[in-house]
Amino acid sequence: QVQLVESGGGLVQPGGSLRLSCVAPGTMFTIAVMDWYRQAPGKQREFVASITSGSTTNYRDAVKGRFTISREHAKNTVYLQMSSLKPEDTAVYYCHIPHPNSWGQGTQVTVSS
């Protein structure tokens, strides 16, 4: 497994923005794909966005146009810029890499007035 450390969650009002970060400290190889998932209370964990080492991105329909995933290859760091946040975006957000299968500890995002 690869250690993944997330940061950047918090409480934000509807319509606001947050940026999540995830770093894989000490990883000496380039990670091919980095993902973000989220899990709301009482719901299954769901895919949010992914980015490859070639910067190809993919998003779930519900966040297209509002969220942007990006990465810094040299730092094995991935970001999730979230804008126009809605209450239904409230969840614990997890950083993930498929190979080797590794998860971060999660960071809470709460969208509420």
BADRENTOR-369230 format. One record per residue (C-alpha): chain; x, y, z. Coordinates in steps of 0.001 Angstrom, whole numbers, padded with zeros to 6 digits, always signed. Layout:
# BADRENTOR-369230
ATOM   ch        xx        yy        zz
ATOM    A         X         Y         Z
...
//
This chain:
# BADRENTOR-369230
ATOM   ch        xx        yy        zz
ATOM    A   +000000   +000000   +000000
ATOM    A   +000899   +003640   -000474
ATOM    A   +000354   +006178   +002273
ATOM    A   -002043   +008946   +001219
ATOM    A   -002596   +012092   +003278
ATOM    A   -005577   +014352   +002567
ATOM    A   -006253   +017895   +003700
ATOM    A   -008516   +020821   +002931
ATOM    A   -011962   +019743   +004086
ATOM    A   -014245   +021899   +006194
ATOM    A   -017574   +023664   +006490
ATOM    A   -018715   +025867   +003632
ATOM    A   -021952   +027562   +002683
ATOM    A   -023893   +026493   -000413
ATOM    A   -022340   +028059   -003473
ATOM    A   -018934   +028217   -001841
ATOM    A   -015630   +026605   -002767
ATOM    A   -013046   +024312   -001224
ATOM    A   -009838   +022734   -002439
ATOM    A   -008809   +019292   -001279
ATOM    A   -005241   +018055   -001474
ATOM    A   -003790   +014574   -001308
ATOM    A   -000112   +013721   -001175
ATOM    A   +001683   +010402   -001291
ATOM    A   +004725   +011203   +000836
ATOM    A   +007893   +009294   +000182
ATOM    A   +006591   +007608   -002980
ATOM    A   +009496   +007247   -005394
ATOM    A   +007537   +006135   -008461
ATOM    A   +005031   +008027   -010603
ATOM    A   +001499   +007039   -009706
ATOM    A   -000461   +006230   -012859
ATOM    A   -003983   +007107   -011700
ATOM    A   -005186   +009110   -008728
ATOM    A   -008859   +009288   -007739
ATOM    A   -011234   +011006   -005387
ATOM    A   -014202   +009183   -003873
ATOM    A   -016785   +010327   -001349
ATOM    A   -019142   +008732   +001131
ATOM    A   -022172   +010463   +002570
ATOM    A   -023821   +009209   +005777
ATOM    A   -025846   +006078   +005129
ATOM    A   -024685   +005815   +001523
ATOM    A   -022118   +003786   -000353
ATOM    A   -018770   +005238   -001292
ATOM    A   -018931   +006694   -004791
ATOM    A   -016471   +007763   -007441
ATOM    A   -016006   +011517   -007857
ATOM    A   -013107   +012116   -010230
ATOM    A   -009884   +010631   -011540
ATOM    A   -006753   +011798   -013320
ATOM    A   -004069   +009806   -015097
ATOM    A   -000356   +010480   -015329
ATOM    A   -001130   +011881   -018787
ATOM    A   -003639   +014286   -017197
ATOM    A   -006697   +012609   -018676
ATOM    A   -009613   +013343   -016357
ATOM    A   -012953   +011734   -015646
ATOM    A   -015838   +012956   -013461
ATOM    A   -019136   +011689   -012178
ATOM    A   -021974   +013537   -013868
ATOM    A   -023152   +015244   -010680
ATOM    A   -019906   +017216   -010317
ATOM    A   -019071   +017993   -013950
ATOM    A   -018580   +021694   -014461
ATOM    A   -018226   +022308   -010727
ATOM    A   -015235   +020194   -009655
ATOM    A   -011769   +020146   -011193
ATOM    A   -009159   +017487   -010528
ATOM    A   -005490   +018254   -011120
ATOM    A   -002111   +016928   -010059
ATOM    A   +001543   +017724   -009612
ATOM    A   +003416   +014706   -010941
ATOM    A   +006752   +015493   -009352
ATOM    A   +005131   +015679   -005928
ATOM    A   +002666   +012800   -006423
ATOM    A   +000001   +015218   -005272
ATOM    A   -003589   +015433   -006485
ATOM    A   -006052   +018256   -005921
ATOM    A   -009809   +018547   -006103
ATOM    A   -011073   +022086   -006597
ATOM    A   -014750   +022163   -005685
ATOM    A   -016924   +025138   -006626
ATOM    A   -020641   +025906   -006517
ATOM    A   -020931   +023440   -003683
ATOM    A   -024332   +022016   -002818
ATOM    A   -025624   +020413   +000385
ATOM    A   -025690   +017068   -001440
ATOM    A   -021900   +017318   -001813
ATOM    A   -021602   +016812   +001945
ATOM    A   -019526   +013689   +002535
ATOM    A   -016196   +012331   +003645
ATOM    A   -013870   +012633   +000679
ATOM    A   -011208   +009984   +000158
ATOM    A   -008100   +010010   -001961
ATOM    A   -007424   +006697   -003691
ATOM    A   -004974   +005043   -006044
ATOM    A   -005885   +001776   -007789
ATOM    A   -002394   +000316   -008094
ATOM    A   -001473   -000598   -005451
ATOM    A   -004978   -000246   -003973
ATOM    A   -004582   +002438   -001316
ATOM    A   -006913   +004835   +000488
ATOM    A   -006393   +007996   +002475
ATOM    A   -007975   +008561   +005872
ATOM    A   -010665   +010846   +004482
ATOM    A   -011497   +014510   +004981
ATOM    A   -014938   +015823   +005896
ATOM    A   -016675   +018302   +003604
ATOM    A   -019878   +019841   +004941
ATOM    A   -021991   +022175   +002827
ATOM    A   -024549   +023951   +004972
ATOM    A   -025923   +027389   +005696
//
